[in-house]
Amino acid sequence: MTYSRVVGTGAYLPEKVMTNDDLAKIVETSDEWIASRTGIRARHIAADDQKASDLALPAAQRALEMAGVSATDLDLVIVATTTPDMAFPSTACILQAKLGTAGCPAFDVQAVCTGFVYALATADMFIRAGQARTALVVGTETFTRLLDWSDRGTCVLFGDGAGAVVLKASDEPGIVATRLHADGSQAGILCVAGGVANGNVTGDPFVRMDGNTVFKLAVKALADVADEVLEAGGLTHADIDWFIPHQANIRIIESAARKLGLPMERVVACVARHGNTSAASIPLALDEAVRDGRIRPGHNVLLEGVGGGFTWGAALLRW
């Protein structure tokens, strides 16, 4: 039987850093107010001329380098993003061209903050089905361009960045199991309701969120899908070596860890340094833990995401 394994990770954060103190100069807030409620201290902001594919490119290159794989070896490119370069073509096609390769399937996945898990599960299925042997999966966002900087309930939360992984076909299980869900009836609790029609913006073009409802649904969804994917993989909570949740809010992360019975020492949490980067947050955290040596061969790693849609999902990896 063919499985897929992560053989390379990469990440990229834009140079510009906006601290909580910087935010306090443009909206009524403070470092203490933001940090005590979210755990966030800073976030990175893409330059005016940087698009999602520009952030994705160095992340992808670093993942390919770690994997020892050339871009011309890729059979599949999937980009998870809520902030594509343009309406079309897809950011994946644009990234493919920037990598200097062509021919393999390339497409975007849009599941907001769960996007990377959705894209990873899709690539895993391609490889298991024999339709690809080497795949690049990227989460990349210029999410700060969707923010109303006068709304302190949302503008303090988000940042820009990109993370990537390379998957290869293997005889040994790497991605052990994945589970994906959505509930479109909850679309209104976290959304950008605006659009473009006839060259004009229609509706509200900014992120709007019902924070309390999102928090409650997120914690329950993460707990439920963790149990589901662990059962599918034949593992228990005690078997998890590392828990890498979507980096949205330290309170959500801590609540999810408690429900799993995991100490924070086994949770990868980097939300303090770059905030919620939506589809980029899980691969950013994964790359950090791989490169600093926390994740080692034989470890069981649980990835979980939850986001607008309402979407949620999990992937169980054996390193």
KEVOMI-577817 format. One line per 4 residues: number of its first residue (from 1); their letters; for each residue x, y, z of N, C-alpha, C. Coordinates in steps of 0.001 Angstrom, whole numbers. Each point is the difference from the previous one (the first is absolute). Example, Ala and Ser with C-alpha at 12.3 -4.5 7.8 and 13.67 -1.06 7.14 Angstrom:
residues 2
1> AS> 13190 -5690 7800 -890 1190 0 900 1200 0 | -350 1050 -720 820 1190 60 -770 1090 730
end
This chain:
residues 319
1> MTYS> 842 -1201 0 -842 1201 0 875 1248 0 | -435 1036 -724 757 1234 -81 -525 1007 1008 | 923 626 710 -325 1057 950 731 1275 -439 | -251 1098 711 763 1224 -242 696 409 1286
5> RVVG> 1198 562 -156 780 457 1143 472 1430 -238 | 34 798 1067 592 1321 -84 1513 -162 43 | 689 486 -1033 1461 -143 -78 713 1344 16 | -768 1086 16 613 1323 54 -1005 1039 460
9> TGAY> 476 965 770 -849 1106 444 713 1324 -262 | -788 1057 -142 579 1317 -206 -970 1077 447 | 518 1192 277 -841 1098 458 599 1332 -436 | -860 1000 -27 457 1361 -302 -932 988 681
13> LPEK> 599 1009 637 -740 1105 596 520 1311 -588 | -882 921 -362 444 1284 -541 875 755 997 | 814 905 -517 958 718 831 -660 949 999 | -1059 675 -417 -616 995 877 -706 -666 1171
17> VMTN> 305 460 1209 -625 -505 1212 -811 1123 639 | -1242 -301 352 -842 951 715 -252 -542 1400 | 514 679 1018 -193 -426 1379 -1345 506 517 | -383 -483 1176 -1220 496 628 105 1494 304
21> DDLA> 1187 430 375 193 1426 262 -189 826 -1275 | 431 -548 -1133 -228 682 -1275 -1500 112 -284 | -737 -1072 268 -1445 4 -233 -698 1024 884 | 505 146 1217 -626 939 943 56 1436 -491
25> KIVE> 850 265 -994 97 1348 -556 -1092 288 -1031 | -664 -1073 -480 -1005 213 -1050 -1404 -442 407 | -132 -738 1123 -1312 -440 463 30 -23 1523 | -1151 160 625 -56 31 1460 249 -1393 573
29> TSDE> 1234 -258 395 382 -1296 536 1322 172 739 | 539 -1102 497 1288 32 689 625 -1382 -74 | 1298 -46 252 687 -1293 14 -625 -923 1036 | -307 520 1178 -583 -820 1067 -1369 -527 -413
33> WIAS> -824 851 -619 -1350 -409 -405 68 -1129 -1027 | 853 163 -1006 98 -1017 -1061 614 -1289 526 | 1132 111 692 715 -1188 447 -807 -808 1002 | -713 662 899 -760 -724 1020 -1181 -748 -593
37> RTGI> -536 469 -1113 -1173 -627 -614 348 -969 -1124 | 1144 187 -627 322 -808 -1187 1352 -699 67 | 913 504 832 1363 -533 22 884 563 -1084 | -528 909 -821 750 551 -1129 787 1233 444
41> RARH> 1260 57 -397 857 1146 284 380 779 -1261 | 31 -697 -1146 425 640 -1246 -552 -775 -1175 | 39 618 -1166 -401 -660 -1245 823 607 -1132 | 145 -771 -1095 760 465 -1163 -966 512 -1062
45> IAAD> 410 1050 -696 -842 655 -1003 703 -41 -1355 | -673 -528 -1010 581 -63 -1339 235 1404 -548 | 1079 152 -752 279 1273 -665 -1072 259 -1059 | -140 1254 -388 -1047 373 -951 101 -780 -1307
49> DQKA> 1230 -339 -399 180 -695 -1279 75 -1523 156 | -247 -517 1196 28 -1444 225 -1404 -582 -76 | -139 -1030 -830 -1263 -733 -92 172 -1371 638 | -1101 -748 70 36 -1318 653 1042 -917 -633
53> SDLA> 130 41 -1321 980 -862 -666 1428 411 331 | 210 1298 266 1337 474 361 412 -522 1374 | -950 -113 917 292 -583 1306 180 -1512 -119 | -803 -605 -871 39 -1458 -169 1320 -476 -596
57> LPAA> 596 803 -896 1183 -452 -730 1170 -366 912 | 474 867 903 1126 -401 852 -355 -1143 946 | -1250 -48 468 -415 -1121 855 90 -1310 -773 | -487 17 -1234 51 -1194 -842 1436 -400 -312
61> QRAL> 829 979 -316 1406 -290 -322 718 -634 1186 | -278 483 1195 638 -564 1195 -484 -1424 264 | -1279 -266 -249 -515 -1356 164 615 -949 -1023 | 106 460 -1240 613 -813 -1048 1467 -292 322
65> EMAG> 705 1010 508 1409 -181 356 151 -1041 1102 | -827 86 1044 83 -990 1067 -298 -1400 -522 | -958 -89 -917 -402 -1296 -540 1002 -559 -1001 | 916 850 -504 919 -437 -1038 -713 -260 -1316
69> VSAT> -1023 819 -253 -848 -183 -1173 71 1246 -873 | 36 -189 -1305 -53 1105 -941 -1450 320 -338 | -270 1250 -316 -1354 381 -397 -469 -780 -1220 | 936 -388 -850 -370 -763 -1198 -432 -1421 332
73> DLDL> 253 -438 1242 -424 -1337 422 -1440 -33 499 | -613 1176 161 -1333 60 588 -1059 -555 -947 | -911 -792 583 -1144 -524 -736 -1286 746 334 | 68 885 1020 -1210 643 485 382 1220 825
77> VIVA> -721 1103 -200 179 1211 815 -1373 450 484 | -168 71 1315 -1250 479 592 321 1165 925 | -695 1103 -188 173 1172 856 -1303 259 754 | 98 82 1325 -1132 388 834 115 1490 274
81> TTTP> -1000 760 -407 30 1445 237 -1400 582 -45 | -211 1030 798 -1223 788 -37 249 1320 -693 | 1262 284 -271 413 1294 -561 828 -231 -1260 | -596 -533 -1050 750 -305 -1216 539 1253 -671
85> DMAF> 989 -202 -853 589 1124 -735 -1045 754 -810 | -920 -745 -595 -1011 581 -885 -1174 -967 -85 | -1060 429 -675 -1176 -864 -136 364 -1310 -711 | 734 105 -1068 591 -1162 -664 1092 497 -918
89> PSTA> 1001 -803 -325 125 -1412 361 286 -201 1488 | 15 -1262 399 213 -335 1393 1396 414 454 | 120 243 1289 1317 297 570 930 -1184 -180 | -546 -1218 6 827 -1191 -224 636 23 -1376
93> CILQ> -745 408 -1025 564 86 -1348 1080 1078 -64 | -245 1116 670 991 1077 18 1259 -455 726 | -173 -697 1123 1147 -534 744 755 -1017 -839 | -720 -857 -699 633 -1005 -852 931 671 -1014
97> AKLG> -465 1085 -607 831 715 -971 1224 614 679 | -170 547 1191 1127 607 708 1035 -1038 415 | -447 -1230 204 912 -1086 331 739 -519 -1235 | -462 408 -1177 684 -385 -1231 -368 -1382 -494
101> TAGC> -1221 -409 262 -436 -1311 -480 -1401 133 -583 | -441 -1031 -706 -1324 28 -626 -434 -1435 -299 | -1300 -167 -217 -518 -1292 -449 -816 -732 1034 | 413 35 1268 -743 -744 1014 -1242 781 426
105> PAFD> -1007 -668 566 -1182 721 497 390 1020 1057 | -644 1164 -41 237 1058 985 -1329 701 238 | -416 67 1255 -1283 643 304 -24 492 1441 | -936 917 267 -165 558 1338 -1108 -726 757
109> VQAV> 113 39 1322 -1026 -484 914 -372 1165 905 | -1303 208 199 -460 1113 834 -857 -560 1130 | 605 -128 1173 -735 -399 1201 452 862 1169 | 471 1201 -311 465 1008 957 1035 -637 934
113> CTGF> -198 81 1303 1044 -438 932 188 -1510 38 | -964 -752 -522 156 -1452 -119 606 -375 -1341 | 308 996 -815 412 -247 -1376 1191 -915 -142 | 1014 149 862 1176 -849 -139 -337 -1462 262
117> VYAL> -838 -268 1001 -382 -1385 283 -794 -576 -1163 | -904 797 -576 -751 -442 -1181 959 -317 -1158 | 970 887 -227 937 -201 -1112 891 -1210 243 | 449 -171 1241 841 -1148 339 -758 -1303 -203
121> ATAD> -1250 -31 440 -818 -1204 -176 -223 -303 -1479 | -194 1055 -796 -207 -194 -1439 1252 -565 -660 | 1158 549 331 1250 -505 -562 245 -1452 423 | -306 -304 1254 146 -1366 499 -852 -965 -816
125> MFIR> -1217 408 -317 -887 -861 -791 520 -186 -1423 | 559 1053 -595 601 -127 -1330 1113 -1050 27 | 851 71 1011 1131 -928 72 -474 -1420 288 | -926 -159 922 -524 -1329 318 -678 -639 -1217
129> AGQA> -606 848 -852 -690 -504 -1189 942 -251 -1164 | 1289 312 183 966 -226 -1059 -1 1071 -1073 | -641 1153 278 -70 1078 -983 1163 973 116 | 799 -131 1060 1182 843 186 967 -738 909
133> RTAL> 1280 323 -130 1008 -585 891 740 1070 809 | 9 1219 -496 657 1102 708 -904 1222 -91 | -398 532 1155 -952 1102 25 505 1142 873 | -317 1210 -417 289 1202 783 -1318 561 509
137> VVGT> -75 202 1318 -1201 575 616 412 1263 742 | -661 1103 -309 368 1303 576 -1226 671 600 | 179 615 1166 -990 913 543 601 1388 -19 | -659 949 -644 580 1347 -120 -1104 1044 81
141> ETFT> 262 1078 734 -1027 1010 206 580 1414 90 | -705 940 -615 202 1432 252 -1280 498 677 | -283 -590 1138 -1296 155 660 -222 1411 532 | 1071 715 287 -172 1338 574 -692 951 -971
145> RLLD> -47 -354 -1276 -679 856 -973 -1518 -114 75 | -474 -926 821 -1436 -162 198 -479 666 1285 | 894 701 691 -313 509 1327 -512 1433 -7 | -961 241 873 -443 1350 326 840 430 1196
149> WSDR> 955 903 -229 956 360 1039 -613 854 1108 | -1286 309 -107 -691 688 1088 -778 -977 885 | -36 -1264 -384 -723 -1036 746 998 -795 838 | 124 358 1273 1018 -653 825 -347 -1458 308
153> GTCV> -1245 -398 -262 -368 -1393 227 573 -951 -1033 | 420 548 -1156 567 -860 -1053 1409 411 -414 | 276 1306 -52 1291 418 -563 1184 -412 860 | -229 -280 1276 1104 -406 878 375 -1464 -185
157> LFGD> -822 -766 -699 154 -1457 -26 883 -528 -1126 | -1 662 -1140 507 -637 -1215 1348 535 -468 | 703 -849 -753 1266 359 -616 148 -705 -1329 | 1121 254 -672 285 -577 -1311 1160 -986 92
161> GAGA> 27 -986 -896 1100 -955 -12 -311 -1183 -893 | 947 -931 -69 -168 -1194 -828 770 -1159 603 | -545 -1193 -166 672 -1234 400 -250 -1067 -1036 | 931 -945 -122 -104 -995 -1062 538 -1355 460
165> VVLK> -506 -1050 -633 553 -1337 198 113 -693 -1347 | 939 -921 -75 126 -898 -1148 -376 -1395 460 | -877 -638 -742 -404 -1382 264 575 -913 -1075 | 410 -1193 419 445 -1005 -959 -695 -1322 292
169> ASDE> -195 -786 -1048 -572 -1326 157 951 -882 786 | -573 -871 840 814 -844 879 -721 -1308 278 | 784 -1028 312 -583 -1272 433 -369 29 1473 | 522 1002 730 -256 120 1442 -993 1136 246
173> PGIV> -970 -195 898 -956 1071 286 687 1255 517 | -344 1133 -588 459 1300 464 -1211 791 448 | -885 297 -952 -1302 530 364 -887 -1209 299 | -261 -200 1266 -714 -1200 447 -1489 102 -295
177> ATRL> -586 1170 277 -1433 184 -224 -307 1487 -65 | -1060 347 -717 -492 1375 -52 -1520 -23 106 | -548 1061 554 -1447 150 87 -353 1467 -225 | -999 263 -855 -393 1352 -357 -1502 186 209
181> HADG> -386 1221 419 -1412 295 219 -305 1446 -353 | -1290 287 -187 -459 1374 -208 -1460 102 408 | -403 1207 382 -1398 296 327 -313 1385 -543 | -518 34 -1216 -267 1268 -661 -1069 849 666
185> SQAG> -796 -610 891 -1022 782 693 611 1009 959 | 1303 -167 321 689 919 900 870 1011 -761 | -288 201 -1264 834 880 -831 97 1414 563 | -1045 485 613 -26 1390 418 825 345 1217
189> ILCV> 480 -1009 743 723 322 1239 1427 458 -251 | 530 -301 -1170 1350 432 -363 55 69 -1516 | 36 1204 -536 -97 113 -1453 494 1357 -488 | 248 51 -1307 161 1255 -735 -1112 -17 -1036
193> AGGV> -1045 761 250 -1212 -117 -806 69 754 -1324 | 1035 799 -194 76 811 -1211 483 -765 -1216 | -132 616 -1144 460 -575 -1250 260 1101 -1011 | 256 -403 -1217 234 966 -1081 -995 -284 -1117
197> ANGN> -707 1038 -444 -943 -138 -1106 90 1244 -869 | 141 -214 -1281 78 1108 -949 1092 1000 372 | 1105 -541 533 1137 834 335 -114 746 1307 | -1072 -258 752 -213 689 1273 -105 -992 1145
201> VTGD> 433 436 1195 -151 -817 1197 -1461 22 420 | -553 -1185 226 -1377 -102 471 0 -610 1399 | -848 485 870 -75 -544 1349 1173 448 853 | 176 -680 1127 1040 343 974 1282 -746 -348
205> PFVR> 1098 711 -320 1225 -672 -437 947 -381 1132 | -452 134 1261 887 -263 1130 -422 -1240 793 | 963 -550 738 -275 -1132 872 -944 429 1117 | -1063 -765 200 -912 211 1123 -141 -1326 751
209> MDGN> -44 80 1312 29 -1222 798 -825 152 1265 | -759 -1051 300 -679 -137 1285 932 -820 885 | 870 689 739 1091 -660 707 -431 -1060 982 | -1039 266 795 -423 -974 1013 -518 -1280 -639
213> TVFK> -793 139 -1066 -532 -1181 -680 1116 -792 -668 | 920 709 -644 1137 -673 -637 798 -781 1036 | 260 614 1150 779 -665 1054 -664 -1308 423 | -1283 47 304 -706 -1187 484 -24 -1106 -1050
217> LAVK> -315 364 -1232 -47 -1008 -1065 1389 -560 -291 | 1014 871 39 1358 -433 -320 497 -1034 1002 | -176 262 1282 496 -919 1029 -688 -1357 -117 | -1321 1 -188 -722 -1274 -128 393 -738 -1276
221> ALAD> 94 745 -1113 346 -639 -1272 1387 -626 56 | 961 700 592 1363 -528 85 45 -1260 858 | -738 -12 1099 -19 -1182 866 -633 -1187 -721 | -1124 245 -672 -713 -1094 -674 813 -594 -1150
225> VADE> 606 867 -827 727 -517 -1156 1305 -659 421 | 560 411 1134 1191 -678 519 -333 -1445 357 | -1101 -196 715 -409 -1355 356 -268 -834 -1254 | -610 632 -986 -351 -701 -1241 1244 -470 -758
229> VLEA> 983 904 -161 1181 -362 -787 892 -973 773 | 52 123 1325 777 -950 798 -603 -1395 -73 | -1321 -83 76 -655 -1304 -134 292 -612 -1369 | -48 835 -1041 287 -493 -1351 1432 -513 -108
233> GGLT> 924 635 747 1397 -407 -41 372 -1051 1024 | -963 -414 814 272 -1030 999 864 485 1145 | -78 1310 335 801 573 1067 -900 641 1058 | 597 339 1140 -703 672 1078 641 1359 275
237> HADI> -624 775 877 564 1295 372 1429 -153 520 | 227 -1055 747 1325 -210 612 1081 -267 -1042 | -405 -381 -1202 980 -310 -1052 484 1242 -739 | -638 1154 233 375 1221 -707 1295 551 589
241> DWFI> 1012 124 -852 1256 618 442 -46 1518 -134 | -619 466 -1105 -83 1437 -238 -1363 356 -569 | -585 1025 578 -1285 534 -446 267 1354 -644 | -363 135 -1288 202 1264 -724 -1362 489 -483
245> PHQA> -655 835 803 -1297 537 -407 161 1264 -830 | -1067 394 -656 -49 1302 -661 331 1078 1019 | 896 904 -375 479 1042 908 -922 1219 -73 | -1136 -105 673 -989 1072 -42 23 854 1246
249> NIRI> 58 -652 1141 -179 674 1279 508 -956 1069 | 836 474 911 582 -904 982 -1061 -625 889 | -1119 690 217 -1064 -571 833 -642 -1203 -675 | -212 84 -1309 -543 -1145 -740 995 -1148 27
253> IESA> 1277 299 -204 1047 -1021 6 57 -687 1353 | -17 765 1073 69 -573 1347 -1237 -838 313 | -1174 463 -417 -1230 -756 245 7 -1319 -765 | 456 40 -1253 78 -1227 -797 986 -988 617
257> ARKL> 1128 496 483 998 -866 632 -558 -645 1260 | -737 766 813 -591 -559 1226 -962 -1120 -326 | -822 184 -1032 -955 -1040 -372 705 -1273 -467 | 1212 154 -536 785 -1159 -424 833 -571 1146
261> GLPM> 11 687 1137 805 -449 1132 1491 174 -240 | 353 1019 -804 1403 217 -349 551 1223 717 | 1195 -98 577 642 1181 575 465 920 -1124 | 109 1290 290 428 945 -1013 1422 -264 -476
265> ERVV> 763 -761 759 1353 -373 -420 -11 -876 -1243 | -1141 -609 -314 -120 -846 -1192 -827 672 -1098 | -211 1304 163 -754 773 -982 944 995 -670 | -34 65 -1312 786 994 -732 -863 1249 -124
269> ACVA> 405 1066 672 -763 1244 4 939 1156 -309 | -173 613 -1151 823 1142 -402 -862 1201 -362 | -1261 -27 429 -938 1066 -311 475 1344 536 | 779 -2 1070 469 1258 598 817 822 -983
273> RHGN> 745 -673 -876 950 699 -865 -557 377 -1367 | -1064 -680 -442 -521 376 -1328 -1514 10 -111 | -704 -172 1127 -1445 100 -43 -634 -1095 -839 | -1241 238 -367 -769 -950 -800 285 254 -1477
277> TSAA> 742 -906 -617 322 124 -1427 -873 -913 -858 | -1171 -361 524 -997 -776 -730 613 -1299 -544 | -86 -237 -1303 461 -1274 -566 1493 -226 161 | 752 1060 315 1450 -146 160 393 -418 1413
281> SIPL> -913 87 961 417 -123 1402 491 -1388 375 | -660 -1052 -460 417 -1363 363 1351 -347 -632 | 205 232 -1311 1328 -333 -550 1118 879 546 | -300 1249 397 1010 831 652 441 -638 1313
285> ALDE> -966 -439 806 314 -626 1286 700 -1337 -202 | -441 -769 -984 620 -1296 -285 1462 180 -397 | 272 949 -888 1379 230 -435 886 396 1173 | -508 845 879 783 428 1157 379 -1195 871
289> AVRD> -968 -884 261 257 -1135 882 892 -1055 -644 | -59 -103 -1325 890 -926 -702 1429 529 23 | 155 1272 -292 1347 566 -126 693 178 1343 | -758 183 1069 674 131 1300 181 -1348 712
293> GRIR> -404 -1088 -669 286 -1325 521 -1029 -577 954 | -1080 722 250 -1025 -564 882 -649 -1231 -615 | -336 74 -1279 -608 -1140 -681 1110 -876 -558 | -26 -1279 410 1048 -942 -390 -620 -1269 -574
297> PGHN> 795 -787 -726 -521 -1249 -577 -688 -866 1052 | -1159 -517 -386 -770 -852 899 -1071 738 778 | 30 1326 -3 -991 772 737 -1356 -16 -710 | -1060 -4 806 -1359 160 -507 -393 1466 141
301> VLLE> -409 612 -1107 -288 1428 -36 -1451 202 -437 | -740 756 800 -1396 294 -320 -123 1445 -456 | -475 197 -1226 -271 1327 -546 -1506 232 8 | -419 1209 404 -1431 305 6 -242 1431 -428
305> GVGG> -1065 189 -773 -376 1336 -417 -1488 227 148 | -369 1265 171 -1408 377 72 -112 1423 -518 | -1037 272 -805 -83 1328 -577 -1346 292 -623 | -71 1141 -654 -1238 442 -617 -521 -1004 -1004
309> GFTW> -1315 -75 -15 -617 -962 -925 -1328 -571 464 | -95 -469 1186 1001 -276 1023 707 -1307 -356 | 1336 -36 13 736 -1200 -380 888 -463 1145 | 270 -1304 36 965 -535 955 524 -1338 -515
313> GAAL> 1175 -364 479 585 -1247 -460 1281 -318 746 | 475 -1222 -174 1214 -455 689 771 -977 -876 | 1300 -40 235 878 -960 -669 931 -594 1043 | 114 -1304 -24 880 -709 927 1202 -501 -777
317> LRW> 1193 442 411 1240 -333 -690 909 -840 887 | 697 -939 -608 1092 -705 665 1298 458 -661 | 869 604 787 1202 605 -581 1081 -1037 -297
end
